[in-house]
Amino acid sequence: MYQTEFCEVAYKPDYNVVFVKWKKFCCNEDYRAPLEYALNIIKEHENCDYVADTRTGFENIPEDTQWVADYFMPKAVEYGCKCIYFIIDENNSLKEELEGQASDSSEIIAFKYIYSLDEVKE
């Protein structure tokens, strides 16, 4: 498990996903290091998908959003990730941010918006 004041990253074997729970806003290396860790988990587990819990913090600066599109998403696909799940709150308060990330990479990977981790298996 990877843990900082900004997020927690763990492999969830019951779902075969890397689960990233964002706690509060971060940027640059504080944002990218956990995602690098998540990529290593995806690489280690065949067909491992990515789940981001965005309910308590997630917003990006433009440079990090670009890094996700240019680096993270292609690497996740290369390592076998087929779907990015975003756990959202009832109001989907980060709708624009999430839709921006999805539109940048929707040609190479699927995106789903869910309300809990249990929806991954559905």
JOWOFEN-V436907 format. One record per residue. N is the residue number from 1. RES is the residue in one letter. SS is DSSP state (helix for helix, strand for strand, loop for the rest). BURIAL is I if it has 24 or more other ideal C-beta (glycine too) atoms within 12 Angstrom, else O. Layout:
BEGIN
n:N res:RES ss:SS burial:BURIAL
n:N res:RES ss:SS burial:BURIAL
END
This chain:
BEGIN
n:1 res:M ss:loop burial:O
n:2 res:Y ss:strand burial:O
n:3 res:Q ss:strand burial:O
n:4 res:T ss:loop burial:O
n:5 res:E ss:loop burial:O
n:6 res:F ss:loop burial:I
n:7 res:C ss:strand burial:I
n:8 res:E ss:strand burial:I
n:9 res:V ss:strand burial:I
n:10 res:A ss:strand burial:O
n:11 res:Y ss:strand burial:I
n:12 res:K ss:strand burial:I
n:13 res:P ss:loop burial:O
n:14 res:D ss:loop burial:O
n:15 res:Y ss:loop burial:I
n:16 res:N ss:loop burial:I
n:17 res:V ss:strand burial:I
n:18 res:V ss:strand burial:I
n:19 res:F ss:strand burial:I
n:20 res:V ss:strand burial:I
n:21 res:K ss:strand burial:I
n:22 res:W ss:strand burial:I
n:23 res:K ss:loop burial:O
n:24 res:K ss:loop burial:O
n:25 res:F ss:loop burial:O
n:26 res:C ss:loop burial:I
n:27 res:C ss:loop burial:O
n:28 res:N ss:loop burial:O
n:29 res:E ss:helix burial:O
n:30 res:D ss:helix burial:O
n:31 res:Y ss:helix burial:I
n:32 res:R ss:helix burial:I
n:33 res:A ss:helix burial:I
n:34 res:P ss:helix burial:I
n:35 res:L ss:helix burial:I
n:36 res:E ss:helix burial:I
n:37 res:Y ss:helix burial:I
n:38 res:A ss:helix burial:I
n:39 res:L ss:helix burial:I
n:40 res:N ss:helix burial:O
n:41 res:I ss:helix burial:I
n:42 res:I ss:helix burial:I
n:43 res:K ss:helix burial:O
n:44 res:E ss:helix burial:O
n:45 res:H ss:loop burial:O
n:46 res:E ss:loop burial:O
n:47 res:N ss:loop burial:O
n:48 res:C ss:loop burial:I
n:49 res:D ss:strand burial:I
n:50 res:Y ss:strand burial:I
n:51 res:V ss:strand burial:I
n:52 res:A ss:strand burial:I
n:53 res:D ss:strand burial:I
n:54 res:T ss:loop burial:I
n:55 res:R ss:loop burial:I
n:56 res:T ss:loop burial:O
n:57 res:G ss:loop burial:I
n:58 res:F ss:loop burial:I
n:59 res:E ss:loop burial:I
n:60 res:N ss:loop burial:I
n:61 res:I ss:loop burial:O
n:62 res:P ss:helix burial:O
n:63 res:E ss:helix burial:O
n:64 res:D ss:helix burial:I
n:65 res:T ss:helix burial:I
n:66 res:Q ss:helix burial:O
n:67 res:W ss:helix burial:I
n:68 res:V ss:helix burial:I
n:69 res:A ss:helix burial:I
n:70 res:D ss:helix burial:O
n:71 res:Y ss:helix burial:O
n:72 res:F ss:helix burial:I
n:73 res:M ss:helix burial:I
n:74 res:P ss:helix burial:O
n:75 res:K ss:helix burial:I
n:76 res:A ss:helix burial:I
n:77 res:V ss:helix burial:I
n:78 res:E ss:helix burial:O
n:79 res:Y ss:loop burial:I
n:80 res:G ss:loop burial:O
n:81 res:C ss:loop burial:I
n:82 res:K ss:loop burial:O
n:83 res:C ss:strand burial:I
n:84 res:I ss:strand burial:I
n:85 res:Y ss:strand burial:I
n:86 res:F ss:strand burial:I
n:87 res:I ss:strand burial:I
n:88 res:I ss:loop burial:I
n:89 res:D ss:loop burial:O
n:90 res:E ss:loop burial:O
n:91 res:N ss:loop burial:O
n:92 res:N ss:loop burial:O
n:93 res:S ss:loop burial:O
n:94 res:L ss:loop burial:I
n:95 res:K ss:helix burial:O
n:96 res:E ss:helix burial:O
n:97 res:E ss:helix burial:I
n:98 res:L ss:helix burial:I
n:99 res:E ss:helix burial:O
n:100 res:G ss:helix burial:O
n:101 res:Q ss:helix burial:I
n:102 res:A ss:helix burial:I
n:103 res:S ss:helix burial:O
n:104 res:D ss:helix burial:I
n:105 res:S ss:helix burial:I
n:106 res:S ss:loop burial:O
n:107 res:E ss:loop burial:O
n:108 res:I ss:loop burial:O
n:109 res:I ss:loop burial:I
n:110 res:A ss:strand burial:O
n:111 res:F ss:strand burial:I
n:112 res:K ss:strand burial:I
n:113 res:Y ss:strand burial:I
n:114 res:I ss:strand burial:I
n:115 res:Y ss:loop burial:O
n:116 res:S ss:loop burial:O
n:117 res:L ss:helix burial:I
n:118 res:D ss:helix burial:O
n:119 res:E ss:helix burial:O
n:120 res:V ss:helix burial:I
n:121 res:K ss:helix burial:O
n:122 res:E ss:loop burial:O
END
